[in-house]
Amino acid sequence: MMKKREMRRLTITGLLSLGGLAAVGFPGSVRADGADLQTVVKNLQSASQRLSGLQATVTHQRVNSQLGVREPWQAGTLRFSLRGNVRRLRIDYTEPQPKTVVVNGNEAILVEPALNQAFVSTANEIAKKTASASLLTVLTDARQLSENFDALLEGDEAIEGQPTTKLSLRPKGKSQYTRLEVWVSHQTWLPIKQVLHTRSDYTTILLTNVRLQAIPESSFKVDYSKYKVVRG
């Protein structure tokens, strides 16, 4: 069974990459009946090039498929910004309890009011503690996916009443994933749903109420002075 530490890193990787698929060329891709893979890829690339910021509602849940254990759904408001090579992400969670995650480049902060604690570290270390950071890879990291996965275009499907096209990605070689499912919105041509499969777990990530807009840099600043600060 995959270690808990590795699973946390996996979920963070998944959440952060929603726009990253937009730049994938998908070598070895297969066309499904009634679907034009090249058109989907072209639209994804255009959307990725235009993406500089967005705000959305995010929900995600991890399930142990071997034991049937489901972690509680986490939900909150997500803000994402890409300026130059600097990626910024903030999620203000309301469920199952309030907490805030901020990733600014490689610096990251996790504020947990229930613990009266602010954990200040790198994005990789925060990834071990919360699923949130995965969104950066989902939003921006395309090269890794195109190099490591083959794509199958599975057809159209409605997600929350929104038309999407579903892609299935399978690793070409050794990978922490066994399969990755992605639903690409026909409205924004960005991935709005993703299911990350490993041999023992899967994590579902969903973005709703997506608004493409500039996010001010000040949105990624958080005051944690009143909390006990833990650095790692």
C-alpha positions as CSV (number, residue, x, y, z in Angstrom):
1,M,0.0,0.0,0.0
2,M,1.2,3.5,-0.8
3,K,2.5,5.4,2.2
4,K,0.3,8.2,3.5
5,R,3.0,10.7,2.9
6,E,3.2,9.7,-0.8
7,M,-0.6,9.9,-1.1
8,R,-0.6,13.5,0.2
9,R,2.0,14.5,-2.3
10,L,0.0,12.8,-5.1
11,T,-3.2,14.7,-4.3
12,I,-1.4,18.0,-4.2
13,T,0.2,17.2,-7.6
14,G,-3.3,16.5,-9.0
15,L,-5.0,19.6,-7.7
16,L,-2.3,22.0,-9.1
17,S,-2.4,20.7,-12.7
18,L,-5.9,21.6,-14.1
19,G,-4.5,24.0,-16.7
20,G,-1.4,22.1,-17.3
21,L,-3.2,19.6,-19.5
22,A,-4.0,22.5,-21.8
23,A,-0.5,22.4,-23.2
24,V,-0.2,18.6,-23.7
25,G,0.5,17.3,-27.2
26,F,-0.4,13.7,-26.2
27,P,1.9,11.6,-28.3
28,G,0.4,8.1,-28.8
29,S,-3.1,9.5,-28.4
30,V,-6.1,7.5,-29.7
31,R,-9.3,8.9,-31.2
32,A,-12.6,7.8,-29.9
33,D,-15.7,7.5,-32.1
34,G,-17.3,10.9,-32.7
35,A,-14.5,12.8,-31.1
36,D,-11.7,14.9,-32.6
37,L,-8.7,14.6,-30.4
38,Q,-6.7,17.2,-32.2
39,T,-9.4,19.9,-31.9
40,V,-9.6,19.2,-28.1
41,V,-5.9,19.5,-27.8
42,K,-5.8,22.7,-29.8
43,N,-8.5,24.3,-27.7
44,L,-6.7,23.2,-24.5
45,Q,-3.5,24.8,-25.7
46,S,-5.2,28.1,-26.5
47,A,-6.9,28.1,-23.1
48,S,-3.6,27.4,-21.4
49,Q,-1.8,30.2,-23.2
50,R,-4.6,32.7,-22.2
51,L,-4.8,31.5,-18.6
52,S,-3.4,34.1,-16.1
53,G,-5.9,33.8,-13.3
54,L,-9.1,32.2,-12.1
55,Q,-11.4,31.8,-9.1
56,A,-13.5,28.8,-8.5
57,T,-15.2,26.6,-5.9
58,V,-13.1,23.5,-5.3
59,T,-14.1,20.2,-3.8
60,H,-12.0,17.0,-3.4
61,Q,-12.1,13.7,-1.7
62,R,-9.7,10.7,-1.3
63,V,-11.0,7.2,-1.2
64,N,-9.1,4.0,-0.2
65,S,-10.4,1.6,-2.8
66,Q,-9.1,-1.4,-1.1
67,L,-10.6,-0.7,2.3
68,G,-13.6,1.3,1.2
69,V,-12.6,4.2,3.5
70,R,-13.7,7.6,2.3
71,E,-12.1,10.8,3.7
72,P,-14.5,13.7,4.2
73,W,-15.1,16.0,1.2
74,Q,-13.1,19.1,1.5
75,A,-14.6,22.3,0.0
76,G,-13.5,25.9,-0.4
77,T,-12.8,28.9,-2.6
78,L,-9.8,28.6,-4.9
79,R,-7.8,31.5,-6.4
80,F,-5.0,30.9,-8.9
81,S,-2.6,33.2,-10.7
82,L,0.2,32.6,-13.2
83,R,2.6,35.5,-13.9
84,G,5.7,34.7,-15.7
85,N,7.0,31.5,-14.1
86,V,5.5,32.3,-10.7
87,R,2.5,30.2,-9.8
88,R,0.3,31.2,-6.9
89,L,-2.6,29.3,-5.3
90,R,-4.9,30.1,-2.4
91,I,-7.7,27.9,-1.1
92,D,-9.9,29.1,1.8
93,Y,-11.6,26.0,3.1
94,T,-15.0,26.0,4.8
95,E,-15.5,22.2,4.9
96,P,-15.0,20.0,6.9
97,Q,-13.4,22.8,8.9
98,P,-11.9,26.2,8.2
99,K,-8.3,26.3,7.0
100,T,-6.2,28.2,4.5
101,V,-3.5,27.0,2.1
102,V,-1.4,29.5,0.2
103,V,1.3,28.5,-2.3
104,N,3.5,31.3,-3.7
105,G,6.1,30.0,-6.0
106,N,7.9,27.4,-3.8
107,E,6.9,29.0,-0.5
108,A,3.8,27.7,1.2
109,I,1.7,28.3,4.3
110,L,-1.0,26.1,5.9
111,V,-3.1,27.9,8.5
112,E,-5.3,25.7,10.7
113,P,-7.3,27.8,13.2
114,A,-8.6,24.6,15.0
115,L,-5.0,23.8,15.9
116,N,-4.1,27.4,16.5
117,Q,-1.2,26.7,14.1
118,A,0.4,28.0,10.9
119,F,2.8,25.6,9.2
120,V,5.3,27.6,7.0
121,S,7.4,25.7,4.6
122,T,7.9,24.7,0.9
123,A,5.2,23.6,-1.5
124,N,6.5,20.0,-1.3
125,E,6.3,19.9,2.4
126,I,2.8,21.4,2.5
127,A,1.9,18.7,0.0
128,K,2.5,16.1,2.6
129,K,0.0,17.7,5.0
130,T,-2.9,18.6,2.7
131,A,-4.4,17.7,-0.7
132,S,-4.7,21.3,-1.8
133,A,-1.4,21.9,-3.4
134,S,-2.1,19.3,-6.1
135,L,-4.0,22.0,-8.0
136,L,-0.8,23.7,-9.1
137,T,0.1,20.7,-11.2
138,V,-3.4,20.3,-12.5
139,L,-3.4,23.9,-13.6
140,T,0.1,24.3,-15.1
141,D,2.3,21.2,-15.4
142,A,1.8,19.8,-18.9
143,R,5.2,18.6,-19.9
144,Q,5.3,15.8,-17.3
145,L,1.9,14.5,-18.4
146,S,2.7,14.5,-22.1
147,E,6.0,12.7,-21.5
148,N,4.6,10.1,-19.1
149,F,1.1,9.3,-20.3
150,D,-0.8,8.1,-23.4
151,A,-4.2,9.6,-23.9
152,L,-7.5,8.2,-25.0
153,L,-10.4,10.6,-25.8
154,E,-13.4,8.8,-24.4
155,G,-16.2,11.2,-25.5
156,D,-18.5,13.9,-24.3
157,E,-20.2,14.0,-20.8
158,A,-22.1,16.6,-18.8
159,I,-20.5,17.6,-15.5
160,E,-22.7,19.8,-13.3
161,G,-24.8,20.6,-16.3
162,Q,-21.8,21.7,-18.3
163,P,-20.7,19.9,-21.5
164,T,-17.2,18.4,-21.2
165,T,-14.9,16.0,-23.1
166,K,-13.4,13.2,-21.1
167,L,-9.7,12.1,-21.5
168,S,-8.2,9.0,-20.0
169,L,-4.4,9.1,-19.4
170,R,-2.3,6.0,-18.7
171,P,1.3,6.0,-17.7
172,K,3.9,4.9,-20.3
173,G,6.3,3.7,-17.7
174,K,6.7,3.5,-13.9
175,S,4.3,6.0,-12.2
176,Q,2.5,6.6,-8.9
177,Y,-0.6,6.7,-11.0
178,T,-2.3,3.7,-12.6
179,R,-4.8,6.0,-14.5
180,L,-5.8,9.6,-14.7
181,E,-9.3,10.7,-15.8
182,V,-9.8,14.4,-16.9
183,W,-13.0,16.2,-17.9
184,V,-12.3,19.3,-20.1
185,S,-15.0,22.0,-20.1
186,H,-16.3,23.1,-23.5
187,Q,-16.9,26.6,-22.1
188,T,-13.4,27.3,-20.9
189,W,-11.4,24.4,-22.4
190,L,-9.8,23.9,-19.0
191,P,-10.1,20.7,-17.0
192,I,-12.8,21.0,-14.4
193,K,-12.8,17.5,-13.0
194,Q,-10.1,15.0,-12.4
195,V,-9.8,11.5,-10.9
196,L,-6.4,10.3,-9.9
197,H,-6.0,6.6,-9.5
198,T,-3.3,4.7,-7.7
199,R,-3.2,1.0,-6.9
200,S,-4.9,1.5,-3.5
201,D,-6.6,4.9,-3.7
202,Y,-8.3,7.4,-5.9
203,T,-8.9,11.1,-5.5
204,T,-11.7,13.1,-7.1
205,I,-11.2,16.9,-7.7
206,L,-13.9,19.1,-9.0
207,L,-13.9,22.8,-9.9
208,T,-17.3,24.7,-10.2
209,N,-18.3,28.3,-10.6
210,V,-15.1,28.9,-12.6
211,R,-14.4,32.5,-13.4
212,L,-11.4,33.5,-15.5
213,Q,-10.2,36.8,-14.1
214,A,-7.1,38.6,-12.9
215,I,-6.3,37.8,-9.2
216,P,-4.3,40.6,-7.4
217,E,-1.1,39.6,-5.8
218,S,-2.4,40.8,-2.5
219,S,-4.9,37.9,-2.5
220,F,-2.0,35.5,-1.8
221,K,-0.8,37.2,1.4
222,V,-2.1,35.8,4.7
223,D,-1.7,37.1,8.2
224,Y,-0.8,34.3,10.5
225,S,0.8,36.3,13.3
226,K,-1.7,35.3,15.9
227,Y,-1.0,31.6,15.4
228,K,1.7,29.4,16.7
229,V,4.2,29.2,13.8
230,V,5.8,25.9,12.9
231,R,8.5,25.8,10.3
232,G,9.6,22.8,8.4
